[in-house]
Amino acid sequence: ADRLATCSEVAIDTDANSMHAYRERTCILQVTAEQQSAIVDVLAVEDLGPLREALDRSDVEVVLHGGDYDITVLTRDHDFRFERVFDTMIAATLLGDERVGLASLVEDHFEHKLEKRFQRADWARRPLTEEQLDYLQRDTLYLPTLRAHYGERLRDADLEEEAAIEFRRLSERRGRAPVFDPESWRRIKGAGRLDGKGRTVLRALFLWREEQAERRDLPPFKVLGPKTLLEIAQRPPRAVRDPRDIPVLGQRERRRHGKALVKVLREALAAIERDDLPPKSVGERPAPEVLRVARAKRDREERIKDWRRKEARRRGVPNAVVLPNPALSWLAESLPRAVDELAACPDIGPKRTERYGATWVELLTR
């Protein structure tokens, strides 16, 4: 932290255990600055305050690749704040590069292939192997050189303002601790097509799975996959005496969860007998006027998207260069009637305003 406090550029990356825990945690923080690298075992350090303070400065630029996840977990778990960032993936995307993943950029620019077998590793497990430490170091090792390369290309392409807007939005990202929604079973693909009996079964299975996942500290999908939940709900058994009455389950699932699922399904079938069925949807249907306003906004968004697509094709640039999605949504929602009103949207910028402001106003007032 003392060293980083004097650096003007610091590359960082994080690794968490999202594929292996009910609630993910930041497990590793990698840092490269002034040709030196460090790997911080976040699980072994009680307070990251010194590092947080070293990076929360206006005179340091934090370099990341695909940094939305890194900033999400660091702001959520350790209250980090970032004044200035540069994201090499965002830069490559704005410049229209076909391959923008870190492994692709490293291979293209350094002729080195990054190891991929640790991408889904459980980074909460200790000890870390020498191979894992080498893998972690390389996640930030190449970022300073890539930052210099893409900074120059952005200048040459006259895309510095557009990039700065994207980097500013990224720096303002804040992670929030997840809150369990007992109605989130409705978001399982196919749930909306179930009848009342199917919804009853799916809800019961979903809530059981959530309780099991939290108790065992596992991601819910590792308890029972959403496809399995839906298949049981689509064809619920008429009666359940033992796990063999649930044909969707494989041998391993039947052995591990069979008895518990028999109990869950019996309770669900009893709820069906009582006609205690979850409604097809929650909440009241929006008023006609609300629906009309929402449809009008969607129509405006489609109109702007169609214009953006044509303009991006004409210029030979990605859509985000012409108009990023947050700015598009703001235009459709705010309906600016004059060009000077566009200054209220931080995701547009002076260059786009001068180039397209009058076009947008005309497009939205048709």
TORKOL-4160 file (C-alpha; in steps of 0.2 Angstrom, whole numbers, padded with zeros to 4 digits, m for minus):
366
<pt num="1" X="0000" Y="0000" Z="0000"/>
<pt num="2" X="0014" Y="0012" Z="0004"/>
<pt num="3" X="0022" Y="0009" Z="m0013"/>
<pt num="4" X="0005" Y="0011" Z="m0022"/>
<pt num="5" X="0002" Y="0027" Z="m0014"/>
<pt num="6" X="0015" Y="0035" Z="m0024"/>
<pt num="7" X="0011" Y="0027" Z="m0041"/>
<pt num="8" X="0002" Y="0036" Z="m0055"/>
<pt num="9" X="m0004" Y="0019" Z="m0063"/>
<pt num="10" X="m0010" Y="0003" Z="m0055"/>
<pt num="11" X="m0017" Y="m0012" Z="m0063"/>
<pt num="12" X="m0028" Y="m0023" Z="m0053"/>
<pt num="13" X="m0039" Y="m0039" Z="m0055"/>
<pt num="14" X="m0049" Y="m0050" Z="m0043"/>
<pt num="15" X="m0054" Y="m0068" Z="m0041"/>
<pt num="16" X="m0069" Y="m0073" Z="m0031"/>
<pt num="17" X="m0078" Y="m0090" Z="m0027"/>
<pt num="18" X="m0094" Y="m0087" Z="m0036"/>
<pt num="19" X="m0095" Y="m0104" Z="m0044"/>
<pt num="20" X="m0092" Y="m0112" Z="m0027"/>
<pt num="21" X="m0102" Y="m0103" Z="m0013"/>
<pt num="22" X="m0119" Y="m0098" Z="m0009"/>
<pt num="23" X="m0113" Y="m0080" Z="m0007"/>
<pt num="24" X="m0097" Y="m0076" Z="m0016"/>
<pt num="25" X="m0083" Y="m0067" Z="m0008"/>
<pt num="26" X="m0068" Y="m0058" Z="m0015"/>
<pt num="27" X="m0054" Y="m0070" Z="m0012"/>
<pt num="28" X="m0039" Y="m0063" Z="m0022"/>
<pt num="29" X="m0033" Y="m0046" Z="m0027"/>
<pt num="30" X="m0019" Y="m0045" Z="m0040"/>
<pt num="31" X="m0009" Y="m0029" Z="m0042"/>
<pt num="32" X="0004" Y="m0023" Z="m0055"/>
<pt num="33" X="0013" Y="m0006" Z="m0054"/>
<pt num="34" X="0030" Y="0000" Z="m0059"/>
<pt num="35" X="0035" Y="m0017" Z="m0066"/>
<pt num="36" X="0032" Y="m0026" Z="m0050"/>
<pt num="37" X="0017" Y="m0037" Z="m0045"/>
<pt num="38" X="0009" Y="m0043" Z="m0029"/>
<pt num="39" X="m0005" Y="m0056" Z="m0025"/>
<pt num="40" X="m0015" Y="m0052" Z="m0010"/>
<pt num="41" X="m0024" Y="m0066" Z="m0001"/>
<pt num="42" X="m0039" Y="m0056" Z="0004"/>
<pt num="43" X="m0046" Y="m0070" Z="0015"/>
<pt num="44" X="m0030" Y="m0069" Z="0026"/>
<pt num="45" X="m0031" Y="m0050" Z="0027"/>
<pt num="46" X="m0044" Y="m0043" Z="0039"/>
<pt num="47" X="m0043" Y="m0025" Z="0033"/>
<pt num="48" X="m0039" Y="m0019" Z="0015"/>
<pt num="49" X="m0040" Y="m0001" Z="0021"/>
<pt num="50" X="m0022" Y="0003" Z="0017"/>
<pt num="51" X="m0025" Y="m0003" Z="m0001"/>
<pt num="52" X="m0042" Y="0005" Z="m0002"/>
<pt num="53" X="m0034" Y="0022" Z="0002"/>
<pt num="54" X="m0019" Y="0020" Z="m0009"/>
<pt num="55" X="m0031" Y="0018" Z="m0024"/>
<pt num="56" X="m0045" Y="0030" Z="m0020"/>
<pt num="57" X="m0035" Y="0045" Z="m0027"/>
<pt num="58" X="m0038" Y="0057" Z="m0041"/>
<pt num="59" X="m0019" Y="0056" Z="m0046"/>
<pt num="60" X="m0019" Y="0037" Z="m0049"/>
<pt num="61" X="m0027" Y="0028" Z="m0064"/>
<pt num="62" X="m0033" Y="0011" Z="m0060"/>
<pt num="63" X="m0031" Y="m0001" Z="m0075"/>
<pt num="64" X="m0043" Y="m0016" Z="m0077"/>
<pt num="65" X="m0049" Y="m0028" Z="m0090"/>
<pt num="66" X="m0068" Y="m0031" Z="m0090"/>
<pt num="67" X="m0067" Y="m0022" Z="m0073"/>
<pt num="68" X="m0086" Y="m0021" Z="m0070"/>
<pt num="69" X="m0085" Y="m0037" Z="m0060"/>
<pt num="70" X="m0069" Y="m0032" Z="m0050"/>
<pt num="71" X="m0076" Y="m0015" Z="m0046"/>
<pt num="72" X="m0093" Y="m0023" Z="m0041"/>
<pt num="73" X="m0085" Y="m0035" Z="m0028"/>
<pt num="74" X="m0072" Y="m0023" Z="m0021"/>
<pt num="75" X="m0085" Y="m0009" Z="m0018"/>
<pt num="76" X="m0097" Y="m0022" Z="m0011"/>
<pt num="77" X="m0086" Y="m0032" Z="0000"/>
<pt num="78" X="m0072" Y="m0019" Z="0005"/>
<pt num="79" X="m0080" Y="m0002" Z="0002"/>
<pt num="80" X="m0067" Y="0003" Z="m0012"/>
<pt num="81" X="m0069" Y="0019" Z="m0022"/>
<pt num="82" X="m0061" Y="0023" Z="m0039"/>
<pt num="83" X="m0058" Y="0040" Z="m0045"/>
<pt num="84" X="m0050" Y="0036" Z="m0062"/>
<pt num="85" X="m0050" Y="0020" Z="m0071"/>
<pt num="86" X="m0045" Y="0013" Z="m0088"/>
<pt num="87" X="m0053" Y="m0003" Z="m0095"/>
<pt num="88" X="m0044" Y="m0011" Z="m0109"/>
<pt num="89" X="m0059" Y="m0022" Z="m0114"/>
<pt num="90" X="m0070" Y="m0006" Z="m0116"/>
<pt num="91" X="m0056" Y="0002" Z="m0126"/>
<pt num="92" X="m0054" Y="m0013" Z="m0137"/>
<pt num="93" X="m0073" Y="m0014" Z="m0139"/>
<pt num="94" X="m0075" Y="0005" Z="m0144"/>
<pt num="95" X="m0061" Y="0002" Z="m0157"/>
<pt num="96" X="m0070" Y="m0012" Z="m0165"/>
<pt num="97" X="m0058" Y="m0026" Z="m0161"/>
<pt num="98" X="m0065" Y="m0043" Z="m0165"/>
<pt num="99" X="m0057" Y="m0051" Z="m0150"/>
<pt num="100" X="m0058" Y="m0042" Z="m0134"/>
<pt num="101" X="m0055" Y="m0055" Z="m0120"/>
<pt num="102" X="m0039" Y="m0054" Z="m0110"/>
<pt num="103" X="m0032" Y="m0070" Z="m0116"/>
<pt num="104" X="m0035" Y="m0065" Z="m0134"/>
<pt num="105" X="m0027" Y="m0048" Z="m0132"/>
<pt num="106" X="m0012" Y="m0056" Z="m0123"/>
<pt num="107" X="m0010" Y="m0068" Z="m0137"/>
<pt num="108" X="m0012" Y="m0055" Z="m0151"/>
<pt num="109" X="0000" Y="m0043" Z="m0143"/>
<pt num="110" X="0013" Y="m0053" Z="m0133"/>
<pt num="111" X="0011" Y="m0070" Z="m0143"/>
<pt num="112" X="0008" Y="m0079" Z="m0126"/>
<pt num="113" X="m0006" Y="m0090" Z="m0122"/>
<pt num="114" X="m0014" Y="m0088" Z="m0105"/>
<pt num="115" X="m0018" Y="m0103" Z="m0095"/>
<pt num="116" X="m0037" Y="m0106" Z="m0094"/>
<pt num="117" X="m0039" Y="m0121" Z="m0083"/>
<pt num="118" X="m0041" Y="m0110" Z="m0067"/>
<pt num="119" X="m0054" Y="m0099" Z="m0074"/>
<pt num="120" X="m0067" Y="m0108" Z="m0063"/>
<pt num="121" X="m0056" Y="m0113" Z="m0049"/>
<pt num="122" X="m0062" Y="m0111" Z="m0031"/>
<pt num="123" X="m0051" Y="m0097" Z="m0026"/>
<pt num="124" X="m0056" Y="m0099" Z="m0007"/>
<pt num="125" X="m0047" Y="m0115" Z="m0006"/>
<pt num="126" X="m0030" Y="m0115" Z="0002"/>
<pt num="127" X="m0015" Y="m0117" Z="m0001"/>
<pt num="128" X="m0013" Y="m0110" Z="m0018"/>
<pt num="129" X="m0002" Y="m0120" Z="m0030"/>
<pt num="130" X="0013" Y="m0112" Z="m0039"/>
<pt num="131" X="0003" Y="m0114" Z="m0055"/>
<pt num="132" X="m0011" Y="m0104" Z="m0048"/>
<pt num="133" X="0000" Y="m0091" Z="m0042"/>
<pt num="134" X="0008" Y="m0089" Z="m0060"/>
<pt num="135" X="m0010" Y="m0089" Z="m0067"/>
<pt num="136" X="m0015" Y="m0075" Z="m0055"/>
<pt num="137" X="0000" Y="m0064" Z="m0058"/>
<pt num="138" X="m0002" Y="m0064" Z="m0077"/>
<pt num="139" X="m0020" Y="m0057" Z="m0075"/>
<pt num="140" X="m0012" Y="m0040" Z="m0072"/>
<pt num="141" X="0006" Y="m0042" Z="m0079"/>
<pt num="142" X="0001" Y="m0037" Z="m0096"/>
<pt num="143" X="m0011" Y="m0023" Z="m0092"/>
<pt num="144" X="0000" Y="m0008" Z="m0091"/>
<pt num="145" X="0007" Y="m0012" Z="m0109"/>
<pt num="146" X="m0010" Y="m0014" Z="m0115"/>
<pt num="147" X="m0016" Y="0002" Z="m0107"/>
<pt num="148" X="m0002" Y="0012" Z="m0116"/>
<pt num="149" X="m0007" Y="0003" Z="m0133"/>
<pt num="150" X="m0025" Y="0006" Z="m0132"/>
<pt num="151" X="m0023" Y="0024" Z="m0125"/>
<pt num="152" X="m0013" Y="0028" Z="m0141"/>
<pt num="153" X="m0026" Y="0020" Z="m0152"/>
<pt num="154" X="m0040" Y="0029" Z="m0144"/>
<pt num="155" X="m0031" Y="0046" Z="m0147"/>
<pt num="156" X="m0027" Y="0041" Z="m0165"/>
<pt num="157" X="m0046" Y="0037" Z="m0168"/>
<pt num="158" X="m0052" Y="0052" Z="m0159"/>
<pt num="159" X="m0062" Y="0042" Z="m0146"/>
<pt num="160" X="m0054" Y="0048" Z="m0130"/>
<pt num="161" X="m0070" Y="0057" Z="m0125"/>
<pt num="162" X="m0081" Y="0042" Z="m0129"/>
<pt num="163" X="m0069" Y="0031" Z="m0119"/>
<pt num="164" X="m0069" Y="0044" Z="m0104"/>
<pt num="165" X="m0088" Y="0043" Z="m0103"/>
<pt num="166" X="m0087" Y="0024" Z="m0102"/>
<pt num="167" X="m0073" Y="0024" Z="m0089"/>
<pt num="168" X="m0082" Y="0037" Z="m0078"/>
<pt num="169" X="m0098" Y="0026" Z="m0078"/>
<pt num="170" X="m0087" Y="0011" Z="m0074"/>
<pt num="171" X="m0079" Y="0020" Z="m0059"/>
<pt num="172" X="m0096" Y="0025" Z="m0052"/>
<pt num="173" X="m0102" Y="0007" Z="m0052"/>
<pt num="174" X="m0106" Y="0000" Z="m0034"/>
<pt num="175" X="m0109" Y="m0017" Z="m0029"/>
<pt num="176" X="m0123" Y="m0022" Z="m0017"/>
<pt num="177" X="m0126" Y="m0037" Z="m0006"/>
<pt num="178" X="m0139" Y="m0048" Z="m0014"/>
<pt num="179" X="m0156" Y="m0050" Z="m0006"/>
<pt num="180" X="m0166" Y="m0066" Z="m0008"/>
<pt num="181" X="m0182" Y="m0063" Z="m0017"/>
<pt num="182" X="m0194" Y="m0078" Z="m0013"/>
<pt num="183" X="m0203" Y="m0074" Z="m0029"/>
<pt num="184" X="m0188" Y="m0076" Z="m0040"/>
<pt num="185" X="m0193" Y="m0094" Z="m0045"/>
<pt num="186" X="m0204" Y="m0085" Z="m0058"/>
<pt num="187" X="m0188" Y="m0080" Z="m0067"/>
<pt num="188" X="m0183" Y="m0098" Z="m0071"/>
<pt num="189" X="m0185" Y="m0100" Z="m0090"/>
<pt num="190" X="m0202" Y="m0109" Z="m0094"/>
<pt num="191" X="m0210" Y="m0105" Z="m0077"/>
<pt num="192" X="m0222" Y="m0093" Z="m0085"/>
<pt num="193" X="m0230" Y="m0107" Z="m0095"/>
<pt num="194" X="m0234" Y="m0118" Z="m0080"/>
<pt num="195" X="m0252" Y="m0120" Z="m0074"/>
<pt num="196" X="m0256" Y="m0118" Z="m0056"/>
<pt num="197" X="m0251" Y="m0135" Z="m0051"/>
<pt num="198" X="m0234" Y="m0133" Z="m0059"/>
<pt num="199" X="m0231" Y="m0116" Z="m0051"/>
<pt num="200" X="m0235" Y="m0124" Z="m0034"/>
<pt num="201" X="m0222" Y="m0137" Z="m0037"/>
<pt num="202" X="m0209" Y="m0126" Z="m0044"/>
<pt num="203" X="m0211" Y="m0114" Z="m0030"/>
<pt num="204" X="m0209" Y="m0127" Z="m0016"/>
<pt num="205" X="m0194" Y="m0135" Z="m0025"/>
<pt num="206" X="m0186" Y="m0118" Z="m0027"/>
<pt num="207" X="m0188" Y="m0113" Z="m0009"/>
<pt num="208" X="m0181" Y="m0130" Z="m0003"/>
<pt num="209" X="m0166" Y="m0128" Z="m0015"/>
<pt num="210" X="m0162" Y="m0111" Z="m0008"/>
<pt num="211" X="m0163" Y="m0116" Z="0010"/>
<pt num="212" X="m0151" Y="m0131" Z="0006"/>
<pt num="213" X="m0139" Y="m0120" Z="m0004"/>
<pt num="214" X="m0138" Y="m0107" Z="0010"/>
<pt num="215" X="m0135" Y="m0121" Z="0023"/>
<pt num="216" X="m0122" Y="m0130" Z="0013"/>
<pt num="217" X="m0114" Y="m0114" Z="0006"/>
<pt num="218" X="m0116" Y="m0119" Z="m0012"/>
<pt num="219" X="m0123" Y="m0110" Z="m0027"/>
<pt num="220" X="m0141" Y="m0116" Z="m0029"/>
<pt num="221" X="m0138" Y="m0124" Z="m0046"/>
<pt num="222" X="m0125" Y="m0136" Z="m0038"/>
<pt num="223" X="m0139" Y="m0142" Z="m0027"/>
<pt num="224" X="m0152" Y="m0145" Z="m0041"/>
<pt num="225" X="m0151" Y="m0137" Z="m0058"/>
<pt num="226" X="m0165" Y="m0126" Z="m0064"/>
<pt num="227" X="m0169" Y="m0137" Z="m0079"/>
<pt num="228" X="m0173" Y="m0152" Z="m0066"/>
<pt num="229" X="m0184" Y="m0141" Z="m0056"/>
<pt num="230" X="m0194" Y="m0136" Z="m0071"/>
<pt num="231" X="m0195" Y="m0154" Z="m0078"/>
<pt num="232" X="m0202" Y="m0160" Z="m0061"/>
<pt num="233" X="m0215" Y="m0145" Z="m0061"/>
<pt num="234" X="m0220" Y="m0148" Z="m0078"/>
<pt num="235" X="m0225" Y="m0166" Z="m0074"/>
<pt num="236" X="m0228" Y="m0167" Z="m0056"/>
<pt num="237" X="m0232" Y="m0185" Z="m0049"/>
<pt num="238" X="m0249" Y="m0189" Z="m0044"/>
<pt num="239" X="m0243" Y="m0197" Z="m0028"/>
<pt num="240" X="m0225" Y="m0198" Z="m0020"/>
<pt num="241" X="m0221" Y="m0213" Z="m0009"/>
<pt num="242" X="m0202" Y="m0214" Z="m0012"/>
<pt num="243" X="m0189" Y="m0206" Z="m0023"/>
<pt num="244" X="m0192" Y="m0218" Z="m0038"/>
<pt num="245" X="m0209" Y="m0209" Z="m0040"/>
<pt num="246" X="m0198" Y="m0194" Z="m0047"/>
<pt num="247" X="m0192" Y="m0201" Z="m0063"/>
<pt num="248" X="m0183" Y="m0185" Z="m0068"/>
<pt num="249" X="m0170" Y="m0187" Z="m0055"/>
<pt num="250" X="m0154" Y="m0196" Z="m0059"/>
<pt num="251" X="m0147" Y="m0209" Z="m0048"/>
<pt num="252" X="m0135" Y="m0197" Z="m0040"/>
<pt num="253" X="m0149" Y="m0184" Z="m0036"/>
<pt num="254" X="m0160" Y="m0198" Z="m0030"/>
<pt num="255" X="m0147" Y="m0204" Z="m0018"/>
<pt num="256" X="m0142" Y="m0187" Z="m0012"/>
<pt num="257" X="m0159" Y="m0178" Z="m0011"/>
<pt num="258" X="m0172" Y="m0191" Z="m0014"/>
<pt num="259" X="m0180" Y="m0192" Z="0003"/>
<pt num="260" X="m0180" Y="m0173" Z="0006"/>
<pt num="261" X="m0188" Y="m0171" Z="m0011"/>
<pt num="262" X="m0202" Y="m0184" Z="m0007"/>
<pt num="263" X="m0206" Y="m0173" Z="0008"/>
<pt num="264" X="m0206" Y="m0157" Z="m0002"/>
<pt num="265" X="m0217" Y="m0164" Z="m0016"/>
<pt num="266" X="m0229" Y="m0171" Z="m0004"/>
<pt num="267" X="m0232" Y="m0154" Z="0004"/>
<pt num="268" X="m0234" Y="m0146" Z="m0013"/>
<pt num="269" X="m0247" Y="m0159" Z="m0018"/>
<pt num="270" X="m0256" Y="m0156" Z="m0002"/>
<pt num="271" X="m0256" Y="m0137" Z="m0006"/>
<pt num="272" X="m0263" Y="m0141" Z="m0023"/>
<pt num="273" X="m0277" Y="m0151" Z="m0015"/>
<pt num="274" X="m0281" Y="m0136" Z="m0004"/>
<pt num="275" X="m0281" Y="m0125" Z="m0020"/>
<pt num="276" X="m0267" Y="m0115" Z="m0012"/>
<pt num="277" X="m0259" Y="m0111" Z="m0029"/>
<pt num="278" X="m0248" Y="m0096" Z="m0032"/>
<pt num="279" X="m0255" Y="m0083" Z="m0044"/>
<pt num="280" X="m0249" Y="m0083" Z="m0062"/>
<pt num="281" X="m0242" Y="m0066" Z="m0059"/>
<pt num="282" X="m0238" Y="m0055" Z="m0044"/>
<pt num="283" X="m0244" Y="m0037" Z="m0042"/>
<pt num="284" X="m0258" Y="m0027" Z="m0050"/>
<pt num="285" X="m0259" Y="m0025" Z="m0069"/>
<pt num="286" X="m0253" Y="m0008" Z="m0073"/>
<pt num="287" X="m0266" Y="0005" Z="m0077"/>
<pt num="288" X="m0269" Y="0008" Z="m0096"/>
<pt num="289" X="m0261" Y="0025" Z="m0096"/>
<pt num="290" X="m0245" Y="0017" Z="m0088"/>
<pt num="291" X="m0245" Y="0004" Z="m0102"/>
<pt num="292" X="m0247" Y="0017" Z="m0115"/>
<pt num="293" X="m0232" Y="0027" Z="m0109"/>
<pt num="294" X="m0221" Y="0012" Z="m0108"/>
<pt num="295" X="m0226" Y="0007" Z="m0126"/>
<pt num="296" X="m0222" Y="0024" Z="m0132"/>
<pt num="297" X="m0205" Y="0024" Z="m0124"/>
<pt num="298" X="m0201" Y="0007" Z="m0131"/>
<pt num="299" X="m0206" Y="0014" Z="m0148"/>
<pt num="300" X="m0195" Y="0028" Z="m0146"/>
<pt num="301" X="m0180" Y="0017" Z="m0141"/>
<pt num="302" X="m0183" Y="0006" Z="m0156"/>
<pt num="303" X="m0183" Y="0022" Z="m0167"/>
<pt num="304" X="m0167" Y="0028" Z="m0160"/>
<pt num="305" X="m0159" Y="0010" Z="m0161"/>
<pt num="306" X="m0163" Y="0009" Z="m0179"/>
<pt num="307" X="m0155" Y="0026" Z="m0182"/>
<pt num="308" X="m0140" Y="0021" Z="m0172"/>
<pt num="309" X="m0137" Y="0005" Z="m0181"/>
<pt num="310" X="m0138" Y="0014" Z="m0198"/>
<pt num="311" X="m0126" Y="0028" Z="m0192"/>
<pt num="312" X="m0114" Y="0015" Z="m0184"/>
<pt num="313" X="m0113" Y="0006" Z="m0201"/>
<pt num="314" X="m0111" Y="0022" Z="m0211"/>
<pt num="315" X="m0096" Y="0027" Z="m0200"/>
<pt num="316" X="m0089" Y="0009" Z="m0198"/>
<pt num="317" X="m0089" Y="0010" Z="m0179"/>
<pt num="318" X="m0097" Y="0000" Z="m0165"/>
<pt num="319" X="m0114" Y="0005" Z="m0159"/>
<pt num="320" X="m0107" Y="0011" Z="m0142"/>
<pt num="321" X="m0097" Y="0024" Z="m0151"/>
<pt num="322" X="m0112" Y="0032" Z="m0159"/>
<pt num="323" X="m0123" Y="0031" Z="m0143"/>
<pt num="324" X="m0121" Y="0020" Z="m0128"/>
<pt num="325" X="m0136" Y="0011" Z="m0121"/>
<pt num="326" X="m0138" Y="0022" Z="m0105"/>
<pt num="327" X="m0139" Y="0038" Z="m0116"/>
<pt num="328" X="m0151" Y="0030" Z="m0128"/>
<pt num="329" X="m0162" Y="0025" Z="m0113"/>
<pt num="330" X="m0161" Y="0043" Z="m0106"/>
<pt num="331" X="m0166" Y="0051" Z="m0123"/>
<pt num="332" X="m0181" Y="0039" Z="m0125"/>
<pt num="333" X="m0186" Y="0043" Z="m0107"/>
<pt num="334" X="m0182" Y="0062" Z="m0106"/>
<pt num="335" X="m0188" Y="0068" Z="m0123"/>
<pt num="336" X="m0177" Y="0083" Z="m0124"/>
<pt num="337" X="m0185" Y="0097" Z="m0135"/>
<pt num="338" X="m0169" Y="0107" Z="m0137"/>
<pt num="339" X="m0150" Y="0103" Z="m0140"/>
<pt num="340" X="m0145" Y="0112" Z="m0124"/>
<pt num="341" X="m0155" Y="0100" Z="m0114"/>
<pt num="342" X="m0143" Y="0086" Z="m0119"/>
<pt num="343" X="m0131" Y="0092" Z="m0106"/>
<pt num="344" X="m0141" Y="0084" Z="m0092"/>
<pt num="345" X="m0136" Y="0067" Z="m0098"/>
<pt num="346" X="m0118" Y="0063" Z="m0093"/>
<pt num="347" X="m0117" Y="0048" Z="m0105"/>
<pt num="348" X="m0118" Y="0059" Z="m0121"/>
<pt num="349" X="m0104" Y="0071" Z="m0120"/>
<pt num="350" X="m0100" Y="0087" Z="m0130"/>
<pt num="351" X="m0094" Y="0079" Z="m0146"/>
<pt num="352" X="m0110" Y="0068" Z="m0148"/>
<pt num="353" X="m0121" Y="0083" Z="m0144"/>
<pt num="354" X="m0113" Y="0094" Z="m0157"/>
<pt num="355" X="m0113" Y="0080" Z="m0170"/>
<pt num="356" X="m0130" Y="0072" Z="m0167"/>
<pt num="357" X="m0140" Y="0084" Z="m0155"/>
<pt num="358" X="m0151" Y="0091" Z="m0168"/>
<pt num="359" X="m0154" Y="0074" Z="m0176"/>
<pt num="360" X="m0160" Y="0067" Z="m0160"/>
<pt num="361" X="m0172" Y="0081" Z="m0156"/>
<pt num="362" X="m0180" Y="0080" Z="m0173"/>
<pt num="363" X="m0181" Y="0061" Z="m0171"/>
<pt num="364" X="m0189" Y="0062" Z="m0154"/>
<pt num="365" X="m0202" Y="0076" Z="m0159"/>
<pt num="366" X="m0209" Y="0067" Z="m0174"/>
